[in-house]
Amino acid sequence: MEYTLLGPDGRSYRSSTPGTLGGHRRLRIYGRLDCPAALRALSRGGYARHRVFFADERSAIAAGYRPCAVCSRAAYREWRVHDGN
Protein backbone atom coordinates (compact mmCIF):
# COMPACT_ATOMS: atom_id res chain seq x y z
CA MET A 1 0.00 0.00 0.00
CA GLU A 2 1.19 3.52 -0.75
CA TYR A 3 0.52 6.61 1.34
CA THR A 4 0.77 10.28 0.43
CA LEU A 5 2.72 12.32 2.97
CA LEU A 6 3.76 15.95 3.12
CA GLY A 7 7.53 16.44 3.26
CA PRO A 8 9.63 19.09 5.02
CA ASP A 9 9.50 21.17 1.84
CA GLY A 10 5.68 21.17 1.93
CA ARG A 11 5.41 18.96 -1.16
CA SER A 12 3.53 15.67 -1.33
CA TYR A 13 5.39 12.41 -1.83
CA ARG A 14 4.55 8.71 -1.90
CA SER A 15 5.62 6.47 0.96
CA SER A 16 5.24 2.78 1.74
CA THR A 17 5.00 3.75 5.42
CA PRO A 18 1.95 5.58 6.76
CA GLY A 19 2.33 8.95 8.46
CA THR A 20 2.57 9.22 12.22
CA LEU A 21 0.92 12.66 12.43
CA GLY A 22 -2.03 14.30 10.74
CA GLY A 23 -2.58 17.92 9.91
CA HIS A 24 -4.92 20.49 8.43
CA ARG A 25 -3.59 22.07 5.23
CA ARG A 26 -5.44 25.38 5.53
CA LEU A 27 -4.92 25.93 9.27
CA ARG A 28 -1.33 24.61 9.13
CA ILE A 29 -1.76 22.59 12.34
CA TYR A 30 -0.37 19.11 13.01
CA GLY A 31 -1.18 16.61 15.74
CA ARG A 32 -1.65 12.99 16.70
CA LEU A 33 -3.82 10.78 14.51
CA ASP A 34 -6.06 10.10 17.51
CA CYS A 35 -6.48 13.79 18.43
CA PRO A 36 -9.97 14.33 19.89
CA ALA A 37 -10.34 17.71 18.18
CA ALA A 38 -9.40 16.32 14.76
CA LEU A 39 -11.65 13.28 15.19
CA ARG A 40 -14.60 15.56 16.10
CA ALA A 41 -13.94 17.74 13.04
CA LEU A 42 -13.69 14.69 10.79
CA SER A 43 -16.97 13.31 12.13
CA ARG A 44 -18.73 16.60 11.25
CA GLY A 45 -17.45 16.39 7.67
CA GLY A 46 -15.62 18.92 5.53
CA TYR A 47 -12.28 18.53 7.29
CA ALA A 48 -11.14 15.43 5.39
CA ARG A 49 -10.40 17.31 2.16
CA HIS A 50 -7.84 19.46 3.99
CA ARG A 51 -6.19 16.55 5.82
CA VAL A 52 -2.47 15.95 5.31
CA PHE A 53 -0.08 13.45 6.88
CA PHE A 54 3.52 13.66 8.04
CA ALA A 55 6.18 11.04 8.64
CA ASP A 56 7.31 12.81 11.82
CA GLU A 57 7.16 16.03 13.83
CA ARG A 58 10.35 17.40 12.29
CA SER A 59 8.79 17.24 8.81
CA ALA A 60 5.60 18.95 10.00
CA ILE A 61 7.52 21.81 11.60
CA ALA A 62 9.82 22.21 8.60
CA ALA A 63 6.76 22.41 6.33
CA GLY A 64 5.52 25.35 8.41
CA TYR A 65 2.89 23.64 10.56
CA ARG A 66 2.34 24.32 14.27
CA PRO A 67 1.44 21.84 17.02
CA CYS A 68 -2.19 21.22 17.96
CA ALA A 69 -3.23 22.87 21.23
CA VAL A 70 -5.43 19.89 22.14
CA CYS A 71 -3.32 16.76 21.60
CA SER A 72 0.17 18.31 21.68
CA ARG A 73 -0.33 20.77 24.50
CA ALA A 74 3.31 20.97 25.68
CA ALA A 75 4.65 21.44 22.14
CA TYR A 76 1.94 24.04 21.49
CA ARG A 77 2.90 26.03 24.60
CA GLU A 78 6.54 25.95 23.54
CA TRP A 79 5.56 27.09 20.03
CA ARG A 80 3.49 29.96 21.51
CA VAL A 81 6.47 31.21 23.51
CA HIS A 82 8.94 31.10 20.61
CA ASP A 83 6.98 31.38 17.37
CA GLY A 84 3.34 32.21 18.12
CA ASN A 85 1.65 35.54 18.53
PDB file of N, CA, C and O in Angstrom:
ATOM      1  N   MET A   1       0.842  -1.176   0.000  1.00  0.00           N
ATOM      2  CA  MET A   1       0.000   0.000   0.000  1.00  0.00           C
ATOM      3  C   MET A   1       0.891   1.244   0.000  1.00  0.00           C
ATOM      4  O   MET A   1       1.938   1.271   0.647  1.00  0.00           O
ATOM      5  N   GLU A   2       0.465   2.255  -0.724  1.00  0.00           N
ATOM      6  CA  GLU A   2       1.194   3.520  -0.745  1.00  0.00           C
ATOM      7  C   GLU A   2       0.391   4.604  -0.046  1.00  0.00           C
ATOM      8  O   GLU A   2      -0.838   4.625  -0.098  1.00  0.00           O
ATOM      9  N   TYR A   3       1.116   5.503   0.610  1.00  0.00           N
ATOM     10  CA  TYR A   3       0.518   6.612   1.336  1.00  0.00           C
ATOM     11  C   TYR A   3       1.083   7.911   0.778  1.00  0.00           C
ATOM     12  O   TYR A   3       2.211   7.945   0.287  1.00  0.00           O
ATOM     13  N   THR A   4       0.302   8.968   0.854  1.00  0.00           N
ATOM     14  CA  THR A   4       0.767  10.284   0.431  1.00  0.00           C
ATOM     15  C   THR A   4       1.048  11.096   1.684  1.00  0.00           C
ATOM     16  O   THR A   4       0.156  11.324   2.502  1.00  0.00           O
ATOM     17  N   LEU A   5       2.288  11.529   1.827  1.00  0.00           N
ATOM     18  CA  LEU A   5       2.721  12.319   2.968  1.00  0.00           C
ATOM     19  C   LEU A   5       3.191  13.682   2.492  1.00  0.00           C
ATOM     20  O   LEU A   5       3.507  13.865   1.317  1.00  0.00           O
ATOM     21  N   LEU A   6       3.234  14.622   3.399  1.00  0.00           N
ATOM     22  CA  LEU A   6       3.763  15.949   3.116  1.00  0.00           C
ATOM     23  C   LEU A   6       5.186  15.999   3.664  1.00  0.00           C
ATOM     24  O   LEU A   6       5.413  15.674   4.830  1.00  0.00           O
ATOM     25  N   GLY A   7       6.130  16.398   2.846  1.00  0.00           N
ATOM     26  CA  GLY A   7       7.526  16.442   3.263  1.00  0.00           C
ATOM     27  C   GLY A   7       7.904  17.765   3.898  1.00  0.00           C
ATOM     28  O   GLY A   7       7.091  18.689   3.946  1.00  0.00           O
ATOM     29  N   PRO A   8       9.139  17.864   4.389  1.00  0.00           N
ATOM     30  CA  PRO A   8       9.626  19.093   5.019  1.00  0.00           C
ATOM     31  C   PRO A   8       9.553  20.311   4.101  1.00  0.00           C
ATOM     32  O   PRO A   8       9.472  21.446   4.571  1.00  0.00           O
ATOM     33  N   ASP A   9       9.581  20.070   2.801  1.00  0.00           N
ATOM     34  CA  ASP A   9       9.501  21.166   1.837  1.00  0.00           C
ATOM     35  C   ASP A   9       8.057  21.553   1.513  1.00  0.00           C
ATOM     36  O   ASP A   9       7.817  22.441   0.695  1.00  0.00           O
ATOM     37  N   GLY A  10       7.087  20.874   2.165  1.00  0.00           N
ATOM     38  CA  GLY A  10       5.682  21.169   1.928  1.00  0.00           C
ATOM     39  C   GLY A  10       5.096  20.508   0.701  1.00  0.00           C
ATOM     40  O   GLY A  10       3.949  20.775   0.341  1.00  0.00           O
ATOM     41  N   ARG A  11       5.871  19.642   0.049  1.00  0.00           N
ATOM     42  CA  ARG A  11       5.415  18.959  -1.161  1.00  0.00           C
ATOM     43  C   ARG A  11       5.008  17.527  -0.828  1.00  0.00           C
ATOM     44  O   ARG A  11       5.599  16.890   0.045  1.00  0.00           O
ATOM     45  N   SER A  12       4.008  17.037  -1.523  1.00  0.00           N
ATOM     46  CA  SER A  12       3.533  15.670  -1.332  1.00  0.00           C
ATOM     47  C   SER A  12       4.506  14.672  -1.933  1.00  0.00           C
ATOM     48  O   SER A  12       5.152  14.942  -2.945  1.00  0.00           O
ATOM     49  N   TYR A  13       4.600  13.512  -1.291  1.00  0.00           N
ATOM     50  CA  TYR A  13       5.395  12.413  -1.835  1.00  0.00           C
ATOM     51  C   TYR A  13       4.759  11.096  -1.431  1.00  0.00           C
ATOM     52  O   TYR A  13       3.995  11.039  -0.468  1.00  0.00           O
ATOM     53  N   ARG A  14       5.073  10.041  -2.164  1.00  0.00           N
ATOM     54  CA  ARG A  14       4.549   8.706  -1.902  1.00  0.00           C
ATOM     55  C   ARG A  14       5.468   7.986  -0.936  1.00  0.00           C
ATOM     56  O   ARG A  14       6.690   8.113  -1.006  1.00  0.00           O
ATOM     57  N   SER A  15       4.855   7.220  -0.022  1.00  0.00           N
ATOM     58  CA  SER A  15       5.619   6.470   0.964  1.00  0.00           C
ATOM     59  C   SER A  15       4.969   5.105   1.164  1.00  0.00           C
ATOM     60  O   SER A  15       3.747   4.974   1.083  1.00  0.00           O
ATOM     61  N   SER A  16       5.783   4.101   1.422  1.00  0.00           N
ATOM     62  CA  SER A  16       5.239   2.785   1.738  1.00  0.00           C
ATOM     63  C   SER A  16       4.884   2.686   3.218  1.00  0.00           C
ATOM     64  O   SER A  16       4.258   1.717   3.647  1.00  0.00           O
ATOM     65  N   THR A  17       5.284   3.689   3.996  1.00  0.00           N
ATOM     66  CA  THR A  17       5.004   3.752   5.421  1.00  0.00           C
ATOM     67  C   THR A  17       3.975   4.844   5.689  1.00  0.00           C
ATOM     68  O   THR A  17       4.119   5.959   5.189  1.00  0.00           O
ATOM     69  N   PRO A  18       2.935   4.541   6.474  1.00  0.00           N
ATOM     70  CA  PRO A  18       1.945   5.582   6.759  1.00  0.00           C
ATOM     71  C   PRO A  18       2.519   6.686   7.641  1.00  0.00           C
ATOM     72  O   PRO A  18       3.520   6.481   8.328  1.00  0.00           O
ATOM     73  N   GLY A  19       1.894   7.835   7.619  1.00  0.00           N
ATOM     74  CA  GLY A  19       2.326   8.946   8.455  1.00  0.00           C
ATOM     75  C   GLY A  19       2.036   8.684   9.920  1.00  0.00           C
ATOM     76  O   GLY A  19       1.154   7.894  10.259  1.00  0.00           O
ATOM     77  N   THR A  20       2.781   9.349  10.783  1.00  0.00           N
ATOM     78  CA  THR A  20       2.574   9.219  12.223  1.00  0.00           C
ATOM     79  C   THR A  20       1.785  10.390  12.794  1.00  0.00           C
ATOM     80  O   THR A  20       1.310  10.330  13.928  1.00  0.00           O
ATOM     81  N   LEU A  21       1.644  11.461  12.002  1.00  0.00           N
ATOM     82  CA  LEU A  21       0.918  12.659  12.426  1.00  0.00           C
ATOM     83  C   LEU A  21      -0.007  13.113  11.313  1.00  0.00           C
ATOM     84  O   LEU A  21       0.269  12.908  10.131  1.00  0.00           O
ATOM     85  N   GLY A  22      -1.106  13.729  11.709  1.00  0.00           N
ATOM     86  CA  GLY A  22      -2.033  14.301  10.743  1.00  0.00           C
ATOM     87  C   GLY A  22      -2.017  15.811  10.868  1.00  0.00           C
ATOM     88  O   GLY A  22      -1.534  16.358  11.860  1.00  0.00           O
ATOM     89  N   GLY A  23      -2.542  16.474   9.868  1.00  0.00           N
ATOM     90  CA  GLY A  23      -2.582  17.921   9.909  1.00  0.00           C
ATOM     91  C   GLY A  23      -3.718  18.475   9.074  1.00  0.00           C
ATOM     92  O   GLY A  23      -4.400  17.746   8.353  1.00  0.00           O
ATOM     93  N   HIS A  24      -3.905  19.768   9.186  1.00  0.00           N
ATOM     94  CA  HIS A  24      -4.918  20.491   8.425  1.00  0.00           C
ATOM     95  C   HIS A  24      -4.190  21.479   7.512  1.00  0.00           C
ATOM     96  O   HIS A  24      -3.521  22.400   7.980  1.00  0.00           O
ATOM     97  N   ARG A  25      -4.332  21.272   6.215  1.00  0.00           N
ATOM     98  CA  ARG A  25      -3.590  22.067   5.227  1.00  0.00           C
ATOM     99  C   ARG A  25      -3.875  23.561   5.335  1.00  0.00           C
ATOM    100  O   ARG A  25      -2.942  24.360   5.252  1.00  0.00           O
ATOM    101  N   ARG A  26      -5.105  23.959   5.513  1.00  0.00           N
ATOM    102  CA  ARG A  26      -5.440  25.383   5.532  1.00  0.00           C
ATOM    103  C   ARG A  26      -5.054  26.054   6.849  1.00  0.00           C
ATOM    104  O   ARG A  26      -4.584  27.192   6.853  1.00  0.00           O
ATOM    105  N   LEU A  27      -5.251  25.352   7.962  1.00  0.00           N
ATOM    106  CA  LEU A  27      -4.921  25.935   9.266  1.00  0.00           C
ATOM    107  C   LEU A  27      -3.442  25.767   9.634  1.00  0.00           C
ATOM    108  O   LEU A  27      -2.940  26.430  10.541  1.00  0.00           O
ATOM    109  N   ARG A  28      -2.762  24.882   8.925  1.00  0.00           N
ATOM    110  CA  ARG A  28      -1.334  24.606   9.128  1.00  0.00           C
ATOM    111  C   ARG A  28      -1.064  24.161  10.567  1.00  0.00           C
ATOM    112  O   ARG A  28      -0.166  24.670  11.239  1.00  0.00           O
ATOM    113  N   ILE A  29      -1.876  23.188  11.019  1.00  0.00           N
ATOM    114  CA  ILE A  29      -1.757  22.590  12.344  1.00  0.00           C
ATOM    115  C   ILE A  29      -1.443  21.111  12.160  1.00  0.00           C
ATOM    116  O   ILE A  29      -1.965  20.478  11.242  1.00  0.00           O
ATOM    117  N   TYR A  30      -0.595  20.553  13.022  1.00  0.00           N
ATOM    118  CA  TYR A  30      -0.366  19.112  13.014  1.00  0.00           C
ATOM    119  C   TYR A  30      -0.612  18.549  14.409  1.00  0.00           C
ATOM    120  O   TYR A  30      -0.493  19.258  15.408  1.00  0.00           O
ATOM    121  N   GLY A  31      -0.955  17.272  14.462  1.00  0.00           N
ATOM    122  CA  GLY A  31      -1.182  16.612  15.741  1.00  0.00           C
ATOM    123  C   GLY A  31      -1.257  15.104  15.580  1.00  0.00           C
ATOM    124  O   GLY A  31      -1.049  14.559  14.496  1.00  0.00           O
ATOM    125  N   ARG A  32      -1.559  14.450  16.689  1.00  0.00           N
ATOM    126  CA  ARG A  32      -1.654  12.991  16.696  1.00  0.00           C
ATOM    127  C   ARG A  32      -2.833  12.530  15.836  1.00  0.00           C
ATOM    128  O   ARG A  32      -3.803  13.265  15.651  1.00  0.00           O
ATOM    129  N   LEU A  33      -2.737  11.325  15.322  1.00  0.00           N
ATOM    130  CA  LEU A  33      -3.820  10.779  14.509  1.00  0.00           C
ATOM    131  C   LEU A  33      -5.071  10.504  15.331  1.00  0.00           C
ATOM    132  O   LEU A  33      -6.171  10.440  14.782  1.00  0.00           O
ATOM    133  N   ASP A  34      -4.916  10.343  16.642  1.00  0.00           N
ATOM    134  CA  ASP A  34      -6.065  10.098  17.514  1.00  0.00           C
ATOM    135  C   ASP A  34      -6.503  11.361  18.269  1.00  0.00           C
ATOM    136  O   ASP A  34      -7.175  11.261  19.295  1.00  0.00           O
ATOM    137  N   CYS A  35      -6.136  12.519  17.781  1.00  0.00           N
ATOM    138  CA  CYS A  35      -6.484  13.785  18.430  1.00  0.00           C
ATOM    139  C   CYS A  35      -8.003  13.929  18.528  1.00  0.00           C
ATOM    140  O   CYS A  35      -8.698  13.820  17.518  1.00  0.00           O
ATOM    141  N   PRO A  36      -8.528  14.172  19.737  1.00  0.00           N
ATOM    142  CA  PRO A  36      -9.967  14.330  19.895  1.00  0.00           C
ATOM    143  C   PRO A  36     -10.557  15.471  19.052  1.00  0.00           C
ATOM    144  O   PRO A  36     -11.648  15.336  18.499  1.00  0.00           O
ATOM    145  N   ALA A  37      -9.842  16.576  18.958  1.00  0.00           N
ATOM    146  CA  ALA A  37     -10.339  17.713  18.178  1.00  0.00           C
ATOM    147  C   ALA A  37     -10.417  17.362  16.693  1.00  0.00           C
ATOM    148  O   ALA A  37     -11.401  17.692  16.033  1.00  0.00           O
ATOM    149  N   ALA A  38      -9.402  16.704  16.168  1.00  0.00           N
ATOM    150  CA  ALA A  38      -9.404  16.317  14.759  1.00  0.00           C
ATOM    151  C   ALA A  38     -10.477  15.273  14.483  1.00  0.00           C
ATOM    152  O   ALA A  38     -11.158  15.340  13.460  1.00  0.00           O
ATOM    153  N   LEU A  39     -10.631  14.318  15.379  1.00  0.00           N
ATOM    154  CA  LEU A  39     -11.651  13.284  15.191  1.00  0.00           C
ATOM    155  C   LEU A  39     -13.060  13.881  15.208  1.00  0.00           C
ATOM    156  O   LEU A  39     -13.921  13.453  14.440  1.00  0.00           O
ATOM    157  N   ARG A  40     -13.300  14.868  16.079  1.00  0.00           N
ATOM    158  CA  ARG A  40     -14.603  15.558  16.096  1.00  0.00           C
ATOM    159  C   ARG A  40     -14.834  16.286  14.775  1.00  0.00           C
ATOM    160  O   ARG A  40     -15.917  16.207  14.195  1.00  0.00           O
ATOM    161  N   ALA A  41     -13.807  16.997  14.303  1.00  0.00           N
ATOM    162  CA  ALA A  41     -13.937  17.740  13.045  1.00  0.00           C
ATOM    163  C   ALA A  41     -14.185  16.792  11.876  1.00  0.00           C
ATOM    164  O   ALA A  41     -15.000  17.082  11.000  1.00  0.00           O
ATOM    165  N   LEU A  42     -13.488  15.668  11.862  1.00  0.00           N
ATOM    166  CA  LEU A  42     -13.689  14.689  10.790  1.00  0.00           C
ATOM    167  C   LEU A  42     -15.102  14.113  10.825  1.00  0.00           C
ATOM    168  O   LEU A  42     -15.704  13.885   9.776  1.00  0.00           O
ATOM    169  N   SER A  43     -15.631  13.877  12.019  1.00  0.00           N
ATOM    170  CA  SER A  43     -16.974  13.308  12.125  1.00  0.00           C
ATOM    171  C   SER A  43     -18.053  14.290  11.660  1.00  0.00           C
ATOM    172  O   SER A  43     -19.130  13.867  11.241  1.00  0.00           O
ATOM    173  N   ARG A  44     -17.777  15.586  11.727  1.00  0.00           N
ATOM    174  CA  ARG A  44     -18.728  16.602  11.249  1.00  0.00           C
ATOM    175  C   ARG A  44     -18.659  16.780   9.739  1.00  0.00           C
ATOM    176  O   ARG A  44     -19.557  17.375   9.144  1.00  0.00           O
ATOM    177  N   GLY A  45     -17.605  16.270   9.116  1.00  0.00           N
ATOM    178  CA  GLY A  45     -17.451  16.387   7.666  1.00  0.00           C
ATOM    179  C   GLY A  45     -16.739  17.670   7.272  1.00  0.00           C
ATOM    180  O   GLY A  45     -16.616  18.596   8.074  1.00  0.00           O
ATOM    181  N   GLY A  46     -16.274  17.717   6.041  1.00  0.00           N
ATOM    182  CA  GLY A  46     -15.618  18.915   5.531  1.00  0.00           C
ATOM    183  C   GLY A  46     -14.135  18.992   5.801  1.00  0.00           C
ATOM    184  O   GLY A  46     -13.394  19.556   4.995  1.00  0.00           O
ATOM    185  N   TYR A  47     -13.687  18.449   6.896  1.00  0.00           N
ATOM    186  CA  TYR A  47     -12.281  18.531   7.293  1.00  0.00           C
ATOM    187  C   TYR A  47     -11.394  17.597   6.467  1.00  0.00           C
ATOM    188  O   TYR A  47     -10.229  17.905   6.216  1.00  0.00           O
ATOM    189  N   ALA A  48     -11.937  16.472   6.052  1.00  0.00           N
ATOM    190  CA  ALA A  48     -11.137  15.430   5.389  1.00  0.00           C
ATOM    191  C   ALA A  48     -10.425  15.941   4.132  1.00  0.00           C
ATOM    192  O   ALA A  48      -9.311  15.508   3.839  1.00  0.00           O
ATOM    193  N   ARG A  49     -11.040  16.835   3.405  1.00  0.00           N
ATOM    194  CA  ARG A  49     -10.404  17.306   2.160  1.00  0.00           C
ATOM    195  C   ARG A  49      -9.163  18.162   2.410  1.00  0.00           C
ATOM    196  O   ARG A  49      -8.362  18.378   1.501  1.00  0.00           O
ATOM    197  N   HIS A  50      -9.004  18.646   3.639  1.00  0.00           N
ATOM    198  CA  HIS A  50      -7.840  19.460   3.989  1.00  0.00           C
ATOM    199  C   HIS A  50      -6.804  18.675   4.801  1.00  0.00           C
ATOM    200  O   HIS A  50      -5.806  19.239   5.250  1.00  0.00           O
ATOM    201  N   ARG A  51      -7.043  17.392   4.985  1.00  0.00           N
ATOM    202  CA  ARG A  51      -6.192  16.548   5.822  1.00  0.00           C
ATOM    203  C   ARG A  51      -4.899  16.222   5.095  1.00  0.00           C
ATOM    204  O   ARG A  51      -4.909  15.871   3.915  1.00  0.00           O
ATOM    205  N   VAL A  52      -3.788  16.339   5.805  1.00  0.00           N
ATOM    206  CA  VAL A  52      -2.473  15.950   5.308  1.00  0.00           C
ATOM    207  C   VAL A  52      -1.819  15.064   6.365  1.00  0.00           C
ATOM    208  O   VAL A  52      -2.260  15.026   7.514  1.00  0.00           O
ATOM    209  N   PHE A  53      -0.771  14.356   5.969  1.00  0.00           N
ATOM    210  CA  PHE A  53      -0.083  13.451   6.881  1.00  0.00           C
ATOM    211  C   PHE A  53       1.417  13.672   6.806  1.00  0.00           C
ATOM    212  O   PHE A  53       1.956  14.024   5.757  1.00  0.00           O
ATOM    213  N   PHE A  54       2.080  13.462   7.929  1.00  0.00           N
ATOM    214  CA  PHE A  54       3.519  13.658   8.037  1.00  0.00           C
ATOM    215  C   PHE A  54       4.185  12.405   8.572  1.00  0.00           C
ATOM    216  O   PHE A  54       3.599  11.667   9.365  1.00  0.00           O
ATOM    217  N   ALA A  55       5.405  12.171   8.138  1.00  0.00           N
ATOM    218  CA  ALA A  55       6.180  11.039   8.645  1.00  0.00           C
ATOM    219  C   ALA A  55       6.567  11.257  10.100  1.00  0.00           C
ATOM    220  O   ALA A  55       6.611  10.311  10.887  1.00  0.00           O
ATOM    221  N   ASP A  56       6.849  12.517  10.458  1.00  0.00           N
ATOM    222  CA  ASP A  56       7.307  12.812  11.822  1.00  0.00           C
ATOM    223  C   ASP A  56       7.117  14.296  12.124  1.00  0.00           C
ATOM    224  O   ASP A  56       6.778  15.090  11.247  1.00  0.00           O
ATOM    225  N   GLU A  57       7.344  14.646  13.386  1.00  0.00           N
ATOM    226  CA  GLU A  57       7.155  16.031  13.826  1.00  0.00           C
ATOM    227  C   GLU A  57       8.127  16.988  13.137  1.00  0.00           C
ATOM    228  O   GLU A  57       7.759  18.112  12.797  1.00  0.00           O
ATOM    229  N   ARG A  58       9.345  16.550  12.935  1.00  0.00           N
ATOM    230  CA  ARG A  58      10.352  17.398  12.286  1.00  0.00           C
ATOM    231  C   ARG A  58       9.882  17.836  10.894  1.00  0.00           C
ATOM    232  O   ARG A  58      10.054  18.992  10.510  1.00  0.00           O
ATOM    233  N   SER A  59       9.292  16.911  10.152  1.00  0.00           N
ATOM    234  CA  SER A  59       8.791  17.236   8.814  1.00  0.00           C
ATOM    235  C   SER A  59       7.632  18.227   8.884  1.00  0.00           C
ATOM    236  O   SER A  59       7.548  19.143   8.067  1.00  0.00           O
ATOM    237  N   ALA A  60       6.743  18.048   9.856  1.00  0.00           N
ATOM    238  CA  ALA A  60       5.602  18.952  10.000  1.00  0.00           C
ATOM    239  C   ALA A  60       6.066  20.374  10.311  1.00  0.00           C
ATOM    240  O   ALA A  60       5.578  21.338   9.721  1.00  0.00           O
ATOM    241  N   ILE A  61       6.999  20.494  11.230  1.00  0.00           N
ATOM    242  CA  ILE A  61       7.517  21.812  11.603  1.00  0.00           C
ATOM    243  C   ILE A  61       8.246  22.456  10.433  1.00  0.00           C
ATOM    244  O   ILE A  61       8.058  23.641  10.158  1.00  0.00           O
ATOM    245  N   ALA A  62       9.076  21.681   9.742  1.00  0.00           N
ATOM    246  CA  ALA A  62       9.824  22.215   8.596  1.00  0.00           C
ATOM    247  C   ALA A  62       8.888  22.680   7.484  1.00  0.00           C
ATOM    248  O   ALA A  62       9.211  23.614   6.749  1.00  0.00           O
ATOM    249  N   ALA A  63       7.731  22.032   7.360  1.00  0.00           N
ATOM    250  CA  ALA A  63       6.761  22.410   6.330  1.00  0.00           C
ATOM    251  C   ALA A  63       5.946  23.633   6.750  1.00  0.00           C
ATOM    252  O   ALA A  63       5.112  24.112   5.981  1.00  0.00           O
ATOM    253  N   GLY A  64       6.179  24.142   7.962  1.00  0.00           N
ATOM    254  CA  GLY A  64       5.517  25.354   8.408  1.00  0.00           C
ATOM    255  C   GLY A  64       4.248  25.145   9.216  1.00  0.00           C
ATOM    256  O   GLY A  64       3.438  26.062   9.346  1.00  0.00           O
ATOM    257  N   TYR A  65       4.066  23.947   9.760  1.00  0.00           N
ATOM    258  CA  TYR A  65       2.890  23.644  10.562  1.00  0.00           C
ATOM    259  C   TYR A  65       3.206  23.823  12.040  1.00  0.00           C
ATOM    260  O   TYR A  65       4.353  23.673  12.461  1.00  0.00           O
ATOM    261  N   ARG A  66       2.171  24.147  12.830  1.00  0.00           N
ATOM    262  CA  ARG A  66       2.339  24.322  14.267  1.00  0.00           C
ATOM    263  C   ARG A  66       1.659  23.172  14.999  1.00  0.00           C
ATOM    264  O   ARG A  66       0.781  22.515  14.439  1.00  0.00           O
ATOM    265  N   PRO A  67       2.058  22.922  16.253  1.00  0.00           N
ATOM    266  CA  PRO A  67       1.443  21.835  17.024  1.00  0.00           C
ATOM    267  C   PRO A  67      -0.009  22.153  17.397  1.00  0.00           C
ATOM    268  O   PRO A  67      -0.383  23.315  17.558  1.00  0.00           O
ATOM    269  N   CYS A  68      -0.799  21.117  17.528  1.00  0.00           N
ATOM    270  CA  CYS A  68      -2.189  21.222  17.960  1.00  0.00           C
ATOM    271  C   CYS A  68      -2.233  21.553  19.451  1.00  0.00           C
ATOM    272  O   CYS A  68      -1.487  20.972  20.239  1.00  0.00           O
ATOM    273  N   ALA A  69      -3.093  22.473  19.832  1.00  0.00           N
ATOM    274  CA  ALA A  69      -3.227  22.868  21.231  1.00  0.00           C
ATOM    275  C   ALA A  69      -3.966  21.829  22.059  1.00  0.00           C
ATOM    276  O   ALA A  69      -3.901  21.870  23.287  1.00  0.00           O
ATOM    277  N   VAL A  70      -4.666  20.899  21.419  1.00  0.00           N
ATOM    278  CA  VAL A  70      -5.435  19.891  22.141  1.00  0.00           C
ATOM    279  C   VAL A  70      -4.589  18.647  22.428  1.00  0.00           C
ATOM    280  O   VAL A  70      -4.460  18.249  23.586  1.00  0.00           O
ATOM    281  N   CYS A  71      -4.022  18.037  21.409  1.00  0.00           N
ATOM    282  CA  CYS A  71      -3.324  16.761  21.598  1.00  0.00           C
ATOM    283  C   CYS A  71      -1.815  16.907  21.792  1.00  0.00           C
ATOM    284  O   CYS A  71      -1.151  15.950  22.193  1.00  0.00           O
ATOM    285  N   SER A  72      -1.276  18.065  21.520  1.00  0.00           N
ATOM    286  CA  SER A  72       0.172  18.306  21.678  1.00  0.00           C
ATOM    287  C   SER A  72       0.373  19.560  22.520  1.00  0.00           C
ATOM    288  O   SER A  72       1.089  20.483  22.132  1.00  0.00           O
ATOM    289  N   ARG A  73      -0.266  19.571  23.661  1.00  0.00           N
ATOM    290  CA  ARG A  73      -0.331  20.767  24.499  1.00  0.00           C
ATOM    291  C   ARG A  73       1.046  21.332  24.861  1.00  0.00           C
ATOM    292  O   ARG A  73       1.256  22.540  24.755  1.00  0.00           O
ATOM    293  N   ALA A  74       1.979  20.486  25.281  1.00  0.00           N
ATOM    294  CA  ALA A  74       3.313  20.971  25.679  1.00  0.00           C
ATOM    295  C   ALA A  74       4.044  21.587  24.481  1.00  0.00           C
ATOM    296  O   ALA A  74       4.640  22.658  24.597  1.00  0.00           O
ATOM    297  N   ALA A  75       3.996  20.911  23.341  1.00  0.00           N
ATOM    298  CA  ALA A  75       4.649  21.443  22.139  1.00  0.00           C
ATOM    299  C   ALA A  75       3.983  22.739  21.693  1.00  0.00           C
ATOM    300  O   ALA A  75       4.653  23.654  21.214  1.00  0.00           O
ATOM    301  N   TYR A  76       2.652  22.817  21.852  1.00  0.00           N
ATOM    302  CA  TYR A  76       1.936  24.036  21.488  1.00  0.00           C
ATOM    303  C   TYR A  76       2.371  25.203  22.381  1.00  0.00           C
ATOM    304  O   TYR A  76       2.617  26.305  21.890  1.00  0.00           O
ATOM    305  N   ARG A  77       2.464  24.961  23.686  1.00  0.00           N
ATOM    306  CA  ARG A  77       2.904  26.026  24.604  1.00  0.00           C
ATOM    307  C   ARG A  77       4.299  26.512  24.241  1.00  0.00           C
ATOM    308  O   ARG A  77       4.562  27.715  24.238  1.00  0.00           O
ATOM    309  N   GLU A  78       5.178  25.593  23.940  1.00  0.00           N
ATOM    310  CA  GLU A  78       6.544  25.949  23.538  1.00  0.00           C
ATOM    311  C   GLU A  78       6.511  26.773  22.249  1.00  0.00           C
ATOM    312  O   GLU A  78       7.218  27.773  22.128  1.00  0.00           O
ATOM    313  N   TRP A  79       5.697  26.354  21.299  1.00  0.00           N
ATOM    314  CA  TRP A  79       5.565  27.089  20.033  1.00  0.00           C
ATOM    315  C   TRP A  79       5.051  28.513  20.295  1.00  0.00           C
ATOM    316  O   TRP A  79       5.550  29.473  19.707  1.00  0.00           O
ATOM    317  N   ARG A  80       4.050  28.645  21.184  1.00  0.00           N
ATOM    318  CA  ARG A  80       3.491  29.958  21.508  1.00  0.00           C
ATOM    319  C   ARG A  80       4.550  30.905  22.055  1.00  0.00           C
ATOM    320  O   ARG A  80       4.571  32.088  21.716  1.00  0.00           O
ATOM    321  N   VAL A  81       5.418  30.382  22.893  1.00  0.00           N
ATOM    322  CA  VAL A  81       6.468  31.212  23.511  1.00  0.00           C
ATOM    323  C   VAL A  81       7.474  31.678  22.467  1.00  0.00           C
ATOM    324  O   VAL A  81       7.899  32.834  22.488  1.00  0.00           O
ATOM    325  N   HIS A  82       7.861  30.787  21.548  1.00  0.00           N
ATOM    326  CA  HIS A  82       8.940  31.102  20.609  1.00  0.00           C
ATOM    327  C   HIS A  82       8.475  31.619  19.249  1.00  0.00           C
ATOM    328  O   HIS A  82       9.103  32.506  18.670  1.00  0.00           O
ATOM    329  N   ASP A  83       7.378  31.065  18.743  1.00  0.00           N
ATOM    330  CA  ASP A  83       6.976  31.382  17.366  1.00  0.00           C
ATOM    331  C   ASP A  83       5.599  31.993  17.238  1.00  0.00           C
ATOM    332  O   ASP A  83       5.320  32.672  16.250  1.00  0.00           O
ATOM    333  N   GLY A  84       4.734  31.773  18.207  1.00  0.00           N
ATOM    334  CA  GLY A  84       3.342  32.211  18.124  1.00  0.00           C
ATOM    335  C   GLY A  84       3.190  33.698  18.366  1.00  0.00           C
ATOM    336  O   GLY A  84       4.161  34.427  18.567  1.00  0.00           O
ATOM    337  N   ASN A  85       1.956  34.114  18.341  1.00  0.00           N
ATOM    338  CA  ASN A  85       1.645  35.537  18.531  1.00  0.00           C
ATOM    339  C   ASN A  85       1.488  35.864  19.988  1.00  0.00           C
ATOM    340  O   ASN A  85       1.225  37.015  20.337  1.00  0.00           O
TER     341      ASN A  85
END
